[in-house]
Amino acid sequence: MIKTLIILIICFLTFRTSGQSVNRDLTNTQTNNQKMSKQVQFINPDGLSKNPAFSQVVTTQGNGKTIYIGGQDAVNAQGEIVGKGDIALQTDQVMKNLHTALSSCGATFDNLIKLSIHIVQGQDLYRGFQASQKYLGNLKNPPIITGFFVAALAHPDYLVEIDAIAFVPEE
């Protein structure tokens, strides 16, 4: 288990890329970032490693809305599994699902506080990570991330599942 976590951490540290970002309304993002900086702090304290792919600590304070998103799998709106056997395609669908969930609450990826990523053991972490970067690669303050290798998920065709927490400051 420890060896697996070390491999996961090394992959995140090694394979950070600057993938394409999801199209965003820059004005809304800038306004949102100003509010976020007052109510949300992304902290990388001395004594812990600093990595552009994730933050070490996040605090929230003040008025706002906390959003908890349950584990998202590679299932489209029609209930079909997308990308059977392909971790990159499944990760892309999971990120689309997270985008939809965030949007339904008036949030964006910029509002993410924490991601928990569950990956079926034996999958190519690098390919999954690469697929996520068009959504997360250019965040000013990346969320805190915990990754797990698991033996299986709820359906035998699922390769990755991600749950999230986000915070939207009150206007």
FIFI-339892 format. One record per residue: residue in three letters; x, y, z of N, C-alpha, C, O in turn. Coordinates in steps of 0.001 Angstrom, whole numbers, padded with zeros to 6 digits. Layout:
<nodes>
+-----+---------+---------+---------+---------+---------+---------+---------+---------+---------+---------+---------+---------+
! res !      nu !      nv !      nw !     cau !     cav !     caw !      cu !      cv !      cw !      ou !      ov !      ow !
+-----+---------+---------+---------+---------+---------+---------+---------+---------+---------+---------+---------+---------+
! ala !       X !       Y !       Z !       X !       Y !       Z !       X !       Y !       Z !       X !       Y !       Z !
...
+-----+---------+---------+---------+---------+---------+---------+---------+---------+---------+---------+---------+---------+
</nodes>
This chain:
<nodes>
+-----+---------+---------+---------+---------+---------+---------+---------+---------+---------+---------+---------+---------+
! res !      nu !      nv !      nw !     cau !     cav !     caw !      cu !      cv !      cw !      ou !      ov !      ow !
+-----+---------+---------+---------+---------+---------+---------+---------+---------+---------+---------+---------+---------+
! met !  000823 ! -001184 !  000000 !  000000 !  000000 !  000000 !  000869 !  001250 !  000000 !  000620 !  002172 ! -000776 !
! ile !  001885 !  001296 !  000857 !  002760 !  002464 !  000914 !  003504 !  002619 ! -000405 !  003653 !  003734 ! -000905 !
! lys !  003972 !  001512 ! -000971 !  004675 !  001567 ! -002255 !  003768 !  002157 ! -003336 !  004217 !  002962 ! -004151 !
! thr !  002506 !  001762 ! -003343 !  001551 !  002277 ! -004322 !  001352 !  003773 ! -004142 !  001336 !  004511 ! -005127 !
! leu !  001200 !  004233 ! -002913 !  001034 !  005666 ! -002668 !  002271 !  006450 ! -003077 !  002152 !  007551 ! -003616 !
! ile !  003442 !  005907 ! -002833 !  004676 !  006572 ! -003243 !  004721 !  006705 ! -004754 !  005109 !  007751 ! -005274 !
! ile !  004329 !  005656 ! -005464 !  004303 !  005709 ! -006927 !  003323 !  006777 ! -007393 !  003624 !  007538 ! -008313 !
! leu !  002163 !  006838 ! -006768 !  001160 !  007841 ! -007117 !  001715 !  009252 ! -006918 !  001568 !  010106 ! -007792 !
! ile !  002336 !  009490 ! -005799 !  002907 !  010809 ! -005514 !  004001 !  011148 ! -006519 !  004051 !  012272 ! -007016 !
! ile !  004868 !  010204 ! -006822 !  005936 !  010442 ! -007788 !  005363 !  010795 ! -009150 !  005861 !  011696 ! -009825 !
! cys !  004316 !  010085 ! -009554 !  003691 !  010384 ! -010850 !  003128 !  011792 ! -010871 !  003304 !  012511 ! -011855 !
! phe !  002454 !  012200 ! -009804 !  001915 !  013556 ! -009759 !  003041 !  014582 ! -009794 !  002918 !  015617 ! -010448 !
! leu !  004127 !  014304 ! -009100 !  005240 !  015239 ! -009072 !  005968 !  015296 ! -010408 !  006424 !  016360 ! -010825 !
! thr !  006077 !  014167 ! -011071 !  006861 !  014060 ! -012286 !  006123 !  014524 ! -013525 !  006715 !  015152 ! -014403 !
! phe !  004847 !  014225 ! -013604 !  004135 !  014397 ! -014859 !  003217 !  015605 ! -014899 !  002240 !  015604 ! -015648 !
! arg !  003498 !  016617 ! -014129 !  002712 !  017858 ! -014158 !  002901 !  018510 ! -015529 !  004029 !  018753 ! -015959 !
! thr !  001807 !  018786 ! -016198 !  001889 !  019416 ! -017508 !  001008 !  020638 ! -017543 !  000245 !  020899 ! -016612 !
! ser !  001114 !  021369 ! -018599 !  000309 !  022580 ! -018754 ! -000718 !  022358 ! -019851 ! -000762 !  023115 ! -020821 !
! gly ! -001534 !  021340 ! -019711 ! -002551 !  021002 ! -020704 ! -003495 !  022155 ! -020965 ! -003468 !  023173 ! -020274 !
! gln ! -004332 !  021978 ! -021976 ! -005291 !  022999 ! -022337 ! -006287 !  023168 ! -021207 ! -006685 !  022197 ! -020565 !
! ser ! -006684 !  024405 ! -020970 ! -007700 !  024641 ! -019944 ! -009075 !  024657 ! -020582 ! -009227 !  024914 ! -021776 !
! val ! -010069 !  024376 ! -019757 ! -011436 !  024431 ! -020224 ! -011784 !  025894 ! -020460 ! -011377 !  026763 ! -019689 !
! asn ! -012540 !  026170 ! -021527 ! -012949 !  027542 ! -021800 ! -013711 !  028101 ! -020614 ! -014631 !  027468 ! -020096 !
! arg ! -013319 !  029300 ! -020187 ! -013960 !  029946 ! -019047 ! -014196 !  031405 ! -019368 ! -013473 !  032005 ! -020163 !
! asp ! -015200 !  031963 ! -018749 ! -015457 !  033386 ! -018860 ! -014451 !  034085 ! -017955 ! -014540 !  033974 ! -016732 !
! leu ! -013485 !  034809 ! -018544 ! -012388 !  035395 ! -017781 ! -012876 !  036408 ! -016756 ! -012333 !  036473 ! -015653 !
! thr ! -013879 !  037191 ! -017093 ! -014383 !  038186 ! -016151 ! -014948 !  037512 ! -014914 ! -014637 !  037915 ! -013793 !
! asn ! -015775 !  036490 ! -015102 ! -016334 !  035772 ! -013959 ! -015246 !  035088 ! -013151 ! -015313 !  035054 ! -011922 !
! thr ! -014250 !  034544 ! -013827 ! -013159 !  033865 ! -013131 ! -012369 !  034852 ! -012278 ! -012025 !  034549 ! -011135 !
! gln ! -012077 !  036038 ! -012829 ! -011324 !  037035 ! -012061 ! -012106 !  037495 ! -010842 ! -011542 !  037604 ! -009753 !
! thr ! -013395 !  037767 ! -011008 ! -014242 !  038180 ! -009889 ! -014301 !  037072 ! -008847 ! -014181 !  037321 ! -007648 !
! asn ! -014486 !  035858 ! -009318 ! -014550 !  034706 ! -008428 ! -013240 !  034541 ! -007663 ! -013262 !  034254 ! -006466 !
! asn ! -012095 !  034719 ! -008332 ! -010791 !  034584 ! -007686 ! -010598 !  035623 ! -006591 ! -009996 !  035329 ! -005558 !
! gln ! -011107 !  036848 ! -006806 ! -010983 !  037881 ! -005781 ! -011766 !  037490 ! -004534 ! -011278 !  037650 ! -003415 !
! lys ! -012976 !  036979 ! -004726 ! -013786 !  036539 ! -003593 ! -013124 !  035342 ! -002911 ! -013046 !  035267 ! -001685 !
! met ! -012653 !  034413 ! -003734 ! -012026 !  033205 ! -003191 ! -010825 !  033571 ! -002330 ! -010624 !  032968 ! -001275 !
! ser ! -010018 !  034549 ! -002755 ! -008804 !  034862 ! -002012 ! -009116 !  035415 ! -000630 ! -008277 !  035336 !  000268 !
! lys ! -010314 !  035975 ! -000443 ! -010698 !  036490 !  000863 ! -011259 !  035395 !  001767 ! -011112 !  035465 !  002987 !
! gln ! -011901 !  034384 !  001179 ! -012586 !  033383 !  001979 ! -011961 !  031995 !  001909 ! -012283 !  031125 !  002718 !
! val ! -011079 !  031788 !  000956 ! -010421 !  030501 !  000799 ! -008922 !  030731 !  000737 ! -008451 !  031558 ! -000043 !
! gln ! -008181 !  030013 !  001544 ! -006725 !  030109 !  001504 ! -006146 !  028769 !  001096 ! -006467 !  027736 !  001684 !
! phe ! -005289 !  028793 !  000082 ! -004534 !  027623 ! -000343 ! -003152 !  027781 !  000270 ! -002446 !  028748 ! -000017 !
! ile ! -002768 !  026832 !  001111 ! -001545 !  026970 !  001904 ! -000587 !  025832 !  001593 ! -000970 !  024662 !  001576 !
! asn !  000650 !  026193 !  001352 !  001731 !  025223 !  001189 !  002805 !  025594 !  002207 !  003773 !  026282 !  001879 !
! pro !  002626 !  025133 !  003446 !  003501 !  025583 !  004526 !  004939 !  025087 !  004381 !  005209 !  024037 !  003798 !
! asp !  005847 !  025886 !  004937 !  007236 !  025454 !  005019 !  007266 !  024121 !  005760 !  006526 !  023915 !  006721 !
! gly !  008116 !  023237 !  005309 !  008218 !  021921 !  005915 !  007459 !  020851 !  005139 !  007637 !  019660 !  005391 !
! leu !  006602 !  021273 !  004184 !  005919 !  020337 !  003292 !  006346 !  020645 !  001866 !  006671 !  021787 !  001541 !
! ser !  006343 !  019629 !  001021 !  006767 !  019841 ! -000364 !  005809 !  020781 ! -001076 !  004610 !  020796 ! -000796 !
! lys !  006344 !  021557 ! -001990 !  005539 !  022471 ! -002795 !  005471 !  021912 ! -004205 !  006503 !  021668 ! -004830 !
! asn !  004253 !  021707 ! -004710 !  004063 !  021110 ! -006019 !  002983 !  021880 ! -006760 !  001941 !  022177 ! -006176 !
! pro !  003197 !  022212 ! -008028 !  002181 !  022962 ! -008767 !  000932 !  022147 ! -009100 ! -000066 !  022724 ! -009532 !
! ala !  000955 !  020835 ! -008916 ! -000194 !  019994 ! -009256 ! -001239 !  019936 ! -008145 ! -002392 !  019600 ! -008413 !
! phe ! -000866 !  020254 ! -006911 ! -001822 !  020194 ! -005812 ! -001363 !  021086 ! -004678 ! -000181 !  021410 ! -004556 !
! ser ! -002322 !  021478 ! -003848 ! -002032 !  022244 ! -002643 ! -001987 !  021279 ! -001464 ! -002537 !  020179 ! -001527 !
! gln ! -001325 !  021702 ! -000386 ! -001216 !  020856 !  000799 ! -002375 !  021064 !  001775 ! -002852 !  020107 !  002385 !
! val ! -002829 !  022315 !  001923 ! -003860 !  022652 !  002901 ! -004775 !  023703 !  002284 ! -004313 !  024588 !  001565 !
! val ! -006067 !  023604 !  002566 ! -007013 !  024633 !  002157 ! -007903 !  024948 !  003350 ! -008395 !  024046 !  004027 !
! thr ! -008105 !  026252 !  003603 ! -009049 !  026663 !  004633 ! -010138 !  027506 !  003986 ! -009896 !  028204 !  003002 !
! thr ! -011340 !  027434 !  004549 ! -012432 !  028295 !  004107 ! -012978 !  029009 !  005329 ! -012989 !  028470 !  006436 !
! gln ! -013430 !  030234 !  005104 ! -014060 !  030981 !  006185 ! -015018 !  031993 !  005588 ! -014897 !  032380 !  004425 !
! gly ! -015952 !  032405 !  006386 ! -016914 !  033385 !  005907 ! -018118 !  032721 !  005257 ! -018292 !  031503 !  005299 !
! asn ! -018930 !  033563 !  004663 ! -020168 !  033091 !  004060 ! -019920 !  032565 !  002657 ! -019137 !  033126 !  001890 !
! gly ! -020585 !  031510 !  002352 ! -020465 !  030914 !  001031 ! -021169 !  029572 !  001023 ! -021828 !  029180 !  001985 !
! lys ! -021008 !  028890 ! -000083 ! -021668 !  027604 ! -000273 ! -020600 !  026533 ! -000456 ! -019728 !  026658 ! -001315 !
! thr ! -020672 !  025478 !  000356 ! -019788 !  024334 !  000194 ! -020541 !  023283 ! -000609 ! -021696 !  022972 ! -000317 !
! ile ! -019880 !  022744 ! -001617 ! -020482 !  021774 ! -002522 ! -019752 !  020446 ! -002360 ! -018527 !  020390 ! -002466 !
! tyr ! -020492 !  019394 ! -002108 ! -019928 !  018055 ! -002001 ! -020434 !  017249 ! -003192 ! -021640 !  017076 ! -003366 !
! ile ! -019519 !  016765 ! -004000 ! -019888 !  015998 ! -005196 ! -019501 !  014545 ! -004970 ! -018335 !  014227 ! -004733 !
! gly ! -020493 !  013672 ! -005049 ! -020260 !  012243 ! -004873 ! -019388 !  011683 ! -005983 ! -019202 !  012320 ! -007020 !
! gly ! -018861 !  010503 ! -005764 ! -017961 !  009859 ! -006711 ! -018526 !  009821 ! -008123 ! -019606 !  009278 ! -008358 !
! gln ! -017794 !  010396 ! -009049 ! -018193 !  010420 ! -010451 ! -017420 !  009359 ! -011218 ! -016196 !  009262 ! -011119 !
! asp ! -018159 !  008568 ! -011983 ! -017566 !  007540 ! -012822 ! -017745 !  007953 ! -014275 ! -018353 !  008987 ! -014553 !
! ala ! -017229 !  007169 ! -015195 ! -017278 !  007472 ! -016633 ! -018622 !  007068 ! -017229 ! -018686 !  006234 ! -018132 !
! val ! -019681 !  007662 ! -016720 ! -021029 !  007383 ! -017195 ! -021601 !  008678 ! -017756 ! -021596 !  009707 ! -017080 !
! asn ! -022096 !  008630 ! -018996 ! -022663 !  009833 ! -019607 ! -024107 !  010043 ! -019161 ! -024634 !  009269 ! -018362 !
! ala ! -024747 !  011093 ! -019681 ! -026114 !  011445 ! -019273 ! -027124 !  010367 ! -019626 ! -028192 !  010296 ! -019018 !
! gln ! -026801 !  009527 ! -020600 ! -027692 !  008443 ! -020995 ! -027470 !  007174 ! -020167 ! -028130 !  006159 ! -020394 !
! gly ! -026543 !  007232 ! -019210 ! -026269 !  006080 ! -018362 ! -025312 !  005067 ! -018971 ! -025169 !  003956 ! -018461 !
! glu ! -024653 !  005451 ! -020070 ! -023720 !  004549 ! -020754 ! -022303 !  004753 ! -020219 ! -021896 !  005880 ! -019935 !
! ile ! -021563 !  003668 ! -020086 ! -020162 !  003763 ! -019673 ! -019352 !  004213 ! -020885 ! -019442 !  003626 ! -021964 !
! val ! -018566 !  005256 ! -020688 ! -017739 !  005823 ! -021750 ! -016311 !  005307 ! -021593 ! -015782 !  005280 ! -020482 !
! gly ! -015690 !  004903 ! -022687 ! -014278 !  004542 ! -022671 ! -013954 !  003242 ! -021976 ! -012961 !  003167 ! -021251 !
! lys ! -014751 !  002224 ! -022172 ! -014451 !  000931 ! -021532 ! -013017 !  000521 ! -021844 ! -012613 !  000465 ! -023006 !
! gly ! -012254 !  000236 ! -020794 ! -010879 ! -000207 ! -020953 ! -009868 !  000893 ! -021216 ! -008687 !  000594 ! -021396 !
! asp ! -010280 !  002161 ! -021246 ! -009379 !  003279 ! -021573 ! -009411 !  004317 ! -020454 ! -010371 !  005079 ! -020336 !
! ile ! -008363 !  004345 ! -019636 ! -008305 !  005246 ! -018486 ! -008363 !  006713 ! -018906 ! -008960 !  007518 ! -018191 !
! ala ! -007771 !  007086 ! -020029 ! -007795 !  008484 ! -020471 ! -009212 !  008908 ! -020856 ! -009657 !  009982 ! -020453 !
! leu ! -009923 !  008092 ! -021622 ! -011295 !  008427 ! -022009 ! -012210 !  008461 ! -020792 ! -013094 !  009312 ! -020692 !
! gln ! -011995 !  007533 ! -019874 ! -012827 !  007525 ! -018671 ! -012552 !  008747 ! -017800 ! -013481 !  009342 ! -017256 !
! thr ! -011298 !  009118 ! -017669 ! -010963 !  010302 ! -016881 ! -011593 !  011546 ! -017502 ! -012117 !  012400 ! -016787 !
! asp ! -011543 !  011649 ! -018819 ! -012152 !  012787 ! -019499 ! -013651 !  012850 ! -019188 ! -014170 !  013929 ! -018903 !
! gln ! -014350 !  011719 ! -019239 ! -015786 !  011705 ! -018937 ! -016039 !  012070 ! -017480 ! -016980 !  012806 ! -017181 !
! val ! -015217 !  011567 ! -016580 ! -015366 !  011903 ! -015163 ! -015207 !  013415 ! -014970 ! -015970 !  014028 ! -014224 !
! met ! -014226 !  014009 ! -015636 ! -014014 !  015454 ! -015515 ! -015193 !  016224 ! -016109 ! -015584 !  017260 ! -015572 !
! lys ! -015758 !  015736 ! -017201 ! -016966 !  016364 ! -017759 ! -018104 !  016290 ! -016753 ! -018844 !  017257 ! -016576 !
! asn ! -018246 !  015149 ! -016096 ! -019291 !  014999 ! -015088 ! -019077 !  015958 ! -013917 ! -020028 !  016556 ! -013415 !
! leu ! -017822 !  016101 ! -013485 ! -017528 !  017054 ! -012414 ! -017869 !  018470 ! -012858 ! -018428 !  019246 ! -012084 !
! his ! -017536 !  018811 ! -014098 ! -017853 !  020142 ! -014637 ! -019365 !  020377 ! -014599 ! -019820 !  021446 ! -014191 !
! thr ! -020130 !  019387 ! -015019 ! -021589 !  019501 ! -015005 ! -022106 !  019688 ! -013581 ! -022957 !  020540 ! -013330 !
! ala ! -021591 !  018893 ! -012658 ! -022013 !  018987 ! -011257 ! -021668 !  020360 ! -010682 ! -022499 !  020982 ! -010020 !
! leu ! -020456 !  020832 ! -010931 ! -020046 !  022152 ! -010440 ! -020922 !  023247 ! -011045 ! -021408 !  024128 ! -010336 !
! ser ! -021117 !  023185 ! -012356 ! -021919 !  024204 ! -013046 ! -023336 !  024266 ! -012498 ! -023920 !  025346 ! -012407 !
! ser ! -023895 !  023115 ! -012129 ! -025263 !  023087 ! -011618 ! -025393 !  023851 ! -010303 ! -026500 !  024191 ! -009883 !
! cys ! -024270 !  024117 ! -009663 ! -024259 !  024838 ! -008385 ! -023656 !  026232 ! -008523 ! -023419 !  026909 ! -007523 !
! gly ! -023407 !  026662 ! -009758 ! -022810 !  027974 ! -009978 ! -021324 !  028014 ! -009693 ! -020783 !  029062 ! -009341 !
! ala ! -020665 !  026883 ! -009841 ! -019231 !  026783 ! -009539 ! -018451 !  026361 ! -010780 ! -019027 !  025925 ! -011777 !
! thr ! -017127 !  026500 ! -010697 ! -016210 !  026066 ! -011745 ! -015090 !  025252 ! -011107 ! -015063 !  025069 ! -009890 !
! phe ! -014183 !  024773 ! -011917 ! -013028 !  024057 ! -011384 ! -012190 !  024949 ! -010473 ! -011489 !  024451 ! -009592 !
! asp ! -012259 !  026270 ! -010683 ! -011525 !  027201 ! -009809 ! -012026 !  027142 ! -008369 ! -011299 !  027527 ! -007453 !
! asn ! -013247 !  026670 ! -008150 ! -013817 !  026587 ! -006809 ! -013471 !  025294 ! -006081 ! -013821 !  025130 ! -004912 !
! leu ! -012789 !  024375 ! -006762 ! -012455 !  023094 ! -006128 ! -011555 !  023297 ! -004922 ! -010617 !  024094 ! -004948 !
! ile ! -011861 !  022564 ! -003872 ! -011069 !  022558 ! -002644 ! -010329 !  021229 ! -002514 ! -009147 !  021202 ! -002173 !
! lys ! -011038 !  020110 ! -002791 ! -010443 !  018782 ! -002599 ! -010967 !  017804 ! -003634 ! -012147 !  017811 ! -003982 !
! leu ! -010066 !  016965 ! -004117 ! -010414 !  015834 ! -004977 ! -009909 !  014561 ! -004319 ! -008798 !  014519 ! -003791 !
! ser ! -010731 !  013531 ! -004357 ! -010295 !  012191 ! -003963 ! -010415 !  011331 ! -005215 ! -011495 !  011198 ! -005791 !
! ile ! -009304 !  010757 ! -005621 ! -009244 !  010010 ! -006880 ! -009004 !  008538 ! -006564 ! -008033 !  008180 ! -005898 !
! his ! -009909 !  007695 ! -007056 ! -009796 !  006246 ! -006880 ! -009516 !  005639 ! -008250 ! -010311 !  005797 ! -009176 !
! ile ! -008394 !  004947 ! -008378 ! -007971 !  004364 ! -009650 ! -007809 !  002862 ! -009466 ! -007172 !  002405 ! -008517 !
! val ! -008387 !  002109 ! -010378 ! -008255 !  000659 ! -010299 ! -006785 !  000290 ! -010507 ! -006138 !  000737 ! -011454 !
! gln ! -006289 ! -000526 ! -009608 ! -004887 ! -000949 ! -009653 ! -004547 ! -001532 ! -011017 ! -005335 ! -002278 ! -011599 !
! gly ! -003364 ! -001185 ! -011522 ! -002902 ! -001678 ! -012809 ! -003138 ! -000696 ! -013946 ! -002638 ! -000906 ! -015052 !
! gln ! -003893 !  000376 ! -013695 ! -004146 !  001366 ! -014734 ! -002956 !  002304 ! -014874 ! -002173 !  002480 ! -013940 !
! asp ! -002832 !  002897 ! -016040 ! -001746 !  003822 ! -016346 ! -002075 !  005201 ! -015769 ! -002810 !  005978 ! -016379 !
! leu ! -001535 !  005492 ! -014610 ! -001796 !  006745 ! -013920 ! -001445 !  007950 ! -014790 ! -002165 !  008948 ! -014790 !
! tyr ! -000361 !  007861 ! -015519 !  000082 !  008979 ! -016355 ! -000983 !  009346 ! -017384 ! -001264 !  010529 ! -017577 !
! arg ! -001584 !  008354 ! -018050 ! -002613 !  008642 ! -019062 ! -003831 !  009290 ! -018425 ! -004414 !  010210 ! -019000 !
! gly ! -004219 !  008829 ! -017259 ! -005343 !  009443 ! -016553 ! -005036 !  010867 ! -016132 ! -005869 !  011763 ! -016267 !
! phe ! -003836 !  011063 ! -015621 ! -003416 !  012398 ! -015193 ! -003390 !  013355 ! -016383 ! -003867 !  014485 ! -016284 !
! gln ! -002839 !  012909 ! -017495 ! -002786 !  013742 ! -018706 ! -004195 !  014179 ! -019125 ! -004400 !  015337 ! -019488 !
! ala ! -005150 !  013270 ! -019078 ! -006522 !  013588 ! -019482 ! -007144 !  014640 ! -018564 ! -007965 !  015442 ! -019011 !
! ser ! -006770 !  014645 ! -017308 ! -007343 !  015604 ! -016361 ! -006778 !  017009 ! -016533 ! -007391 !  017979 ! -016088 !
! gln ! -005633 !  017127 ! -017164 ! -004958 !  018411 ! -017204 ! -005628 !  019471 ! -018066 ! -005404 !  020661 ! -017849 !
! lys ! -006448 !  019072 ! -019044 ! -007153 !  020113 ! -019800 ! -008207 !  020788 ! -018931 ! -008700 !  021859 ! -019283 !
! tyr ! -008559 !  020180 ! -017808 ! -009511 !  020755 ! -016867 ! -008821 !  021395 ! -015659 ! -009302 !  022400 ! -015136 !
! leu ! -007723 !  020834 ! -015223 ! -007073 !  021267 ! -013983 ! -005696 !  021896 ! -014180 ! -005156 !  022488 ! -013246 !
! gly ! -005125 !  021780 ! -015365 ! -003730 !  022149 ! -015595 ! -003370 !  023600 ! -015393 ! -002210 !  023909 ! -015121 !
! asn ! -004326 !  024503 ! -015517 ! -003998 !  025926 ! -015410 ! -004668 !  026613 ! -014233 ! -004809 !  027836 ! -014234 !
! leu ! -005079 !  025858 ! -013241 ! -005697 !  026474 ! -012071 ! -004658 !  027261 ! -011283 ! -003554 !  026776 ! -011035 !
! lys ! -005020 !  028470 ! -010894 ! -004115 !  029290 ! -010084 ! -003822 !  028604 ! -008759 ! -002681 !  028566 ! -008298 !
! asn ! -004880 !  028060 ! -008155 ! -004756 !  027353 ! -006883 ! -005344 !  025959 ! -007042 ! -006555 !  025778 ! -006915 !
! pro ! -004502 !  024979 ! -007317 ! -005034 !  023623 ! -007468 ! -005570 !  023106 ! -006132 ! -005086 !  023497 ! -005070 !
! pro ! -006565 !  022230 ! -006192 ! -007140 !  021692 ! -004952 ! -006176 !  020736 ! -004263 ! -005173 !  020319 ! -004841 !
! ile ! -006496 !  020399 ! -003029 ! -005761 !  019320 ! -002385 ! -006275 !  018028 ! -003006 ! -007450 !  017924 ! -003359 !
! ile ! -005393 !  017047 ! -003137 ! -005740 !  015807 ! -003834 ! -005258 !  014615 ! -003017 ! -004137 !  014596 ! -002508 !
! thr ! -006132 !  013627 ! -002908 ! -005743 !  012350 ! -002331 ! -006032 !  011290 ! -003383 ! -007135 !  011227 ! -003926 !
! gly ! -005047 !  010465 ! -003665 ! -005204 !  009413 ! -004656 ! -005102 !  008041 ! -004027 ! -004310 !  007811 ! -003113 !
! phe ! -005917 !  007137 ! -004533 ! -005937 !  005765 ! -004028 ! -005901 !  004796 ! -005199 ! -006582 !  005009 ! -006202 !
! phe ! -005117 !  003737 ! -005081 ! -005262 !  002602 ! -005986 ! -006190 !  001631 ! -005271 ! -006011 !  001339 ! -004088 !
! val ! -007187 !  001133 ! -006002 ! -008167 !  000224 ! -005416 ! -008239 ! -001051 ! -006245 ! -007860 ! -001064 ! -007416 !
! ala ! -008724 ! -002111 ! -005634 ! -008856 ! -003384 ! -006351 ! -009962 ! -003323 ! -007388 ! -009841 ! -003907 ! -008465 !
! ala ! -011040 ! -002620 ! -007071 ! -012176 ! -002518 ! -007994 ! -013063 ! -001364 ! -007566 ! -012957 ! -000859 ! -006449 !
! leu ! -013944 ! -000953 ! -008478 ! -014958 !  000058 ! -008183 ! -016333 ! -000597 ! -008276 ! -016416 ! -001820 ! -008396 !
! ala ! -017399 !  000173 ! -008226 ! -018757 ! -000363 ! -008142 ! -019183 ! -001181 ! -009357 ! -020065 ! -002032 ! -009240 !
! his ! -018587 ! -000948 ! -010502 ! -018891 ! -001711 ! -011726 ! -017563 ! -002199 ! -012300 ! -016585 ! -001452 ! -012266 !
! pro ! -017491 ! -003400 ! -012816 ! -016215 ! -003935 ! -013299 ! -015596 ! -003141 ! -014460 ! -014393 ! -003246 ! -014698 !
! asp ! -016400 ! -002348 ! -015184 ! -015856 ! -001551 ! -016287 ! -015344 ! -000177 ! -015849 ! -014698 !  000510 ! -016640 !
! tyr ! -015618 !  000237 ! -014612 ! -015118 !  001532 ! -014121 ! -013629 !  001409 ! -013808 ! -013196 !  000462 ! -013151 !
! leu ! -012853 !  002381 ! -014289 ! -011413 !  002392 ! -014038 ! -011003 !  003514 ! -013091 ! -009963 !  003430 ! -012439 !
! val ! -011822 !  004566 ! -013014 ! -011490 !  005717 ! -012172 ! -012783 !  006325 ! -011628 ! -013813 !  006344 ! -012302 !
! glu ! -012703 !  006817 ! -010396 ! -013823 !  007513 ! -009778 ! -013256 !  008683 ! -008991 ! -012260 !  008541 ! -008282 !
! ile ! -013894 !  009840 ! -009118 ! -013417 !  011038 ! -008425 ! -014582 !  011698 ! -007702 ! -015639 !  011931 ! -008289 !
! asp ! -014378 !  011998 ! -006410 ! -015344 !  012834 ! -005699 ! -014660 !  014155 ! -005371 ! -013432 !  014244 ! -005340 !
! ala ! -015478 !  015181 ! -005127 ! -014917 !  016527 ! -004991 ! -015649 !  017343 ! -003934 ! -016801 !  017073 ! -003596 !
! ile ! -014953 !  018337 ! -003431 ! -015524 !  019363 ! -002563 ! -015129 !  020707 ! -003162 ! -013976 !  020911 ! -003543 !
! ala ! -016088 !  021617 ! -003242 ! -015827 !  022956 ! -003763 ! -016460 !  023981 ! -002821 ! -017323 !  023649 ! -002009 !
! phe ! -016016 !  025225 ! -002946 ! -016554 !  026321 ! -002128 ! -016779 !  027524 ! -003018 ! -015880 !  027949 ! -003744 !
! val ! -017992 !  028077 ! -002961 ! -018339 !  029278 ! -003725 ! -018631 !  030384 ! -002709 ! -019584 !  030272 ! -001938 !
! pro ! -017827 !  031447 ! -002698 ! -018075 !  032551 ! -001758 ! -019408 !  033232 ! -002037 ! -019851 !  033321 ! -003182 !
! glu ! -020030 !  033705 ! -000982 ! -021275 !  034457 ! -001117 ! -020979 !  035799 ! -001776 ! -019959 !  036431 ! -001500 !
! glu ! -021865 !  036212 ! -002632 ! -021626 !  037479 ! -003353 ! -021959 !  038667 ! -002524 ! -021814 !  039800 ! -002983 !
+-----+---------+---------+---------+---------+---------+---------+---------+---------+---------+---------+---------+---------+
</nodes>
